[in-house]
Amino acid sequence: MRGETLRNGIVSLGLKVDQQSERLLFEYLQLMSKWGETYNLTAIRTIDAMVTHHVLDSLSAAPYIKSPTILDVGSGAGLPGFPLAIVFPRLAVTLVESRKNKAQFLLYAASKLNLNNIEVVHQRVEQYEPAKKFDTLIARAFASLAELVEKAGHLCASDGRILALKGRDPSAEVAAMTQDDFVVAEIHPVKVPGLKAPRHIVVLKHRD
């Protein structure tokens, strides 16, 4: 059942995923389920629900990723970074996570699944100073738009973008932004297969 849900969902999103990537997605979910019992990685406990609420929700951002380097801000259990790195192995995905237990899980899962395109950084995002800034920042359930820009904006390249995965209408968060250096460029309603709750992707860019 869960395999069919994943395949049908991927087709609905307009993506093509080979059997190897599909297998890795399930192995990742199994690791998350196992570690979640001890480290409270996610409130969702069943793999069937994780397929929709975590994997397909993460992959719904795929059409809006237009660069090879991605920073997953406050990655938590690896969402959306892990599903994107698995399905698109040419992406270079950096996961920043400040909580030690979750960073340990990310390191273990990346090693266990042999995902060489993932780098894990155990650090607070506002203190992270990489050698090179990122073309795309992506965040899911991290913070408000204003806080996301405040904490992670310094990591976005001058011509880069920030993708914020949100639930309901983000208009209130947009109105609450006070920063002058970033603007909301686009807001896209997103349909996640099998998920009735509303989803939106907010695209932010440096002000010209």
Protein Blocks (a to p, Z undefined) as FASTA:
>chain_A
ZZmmmmmmmmmnopacdfklmmmmmmmmmmmmmmmmmnomafblbfklmmmmmmmmmmmm
mmmpcbfbdcdehklnopaklmmmmmmmmbccddddfblklmmmmmmmmmmnopakbccd
dddfklpccfbdcfbdcdehkbcfklmmmmmmmmpcfkbccddddfbdfklmmmmpmbfk
bccfbdcddddehiabdcddddddddZZ
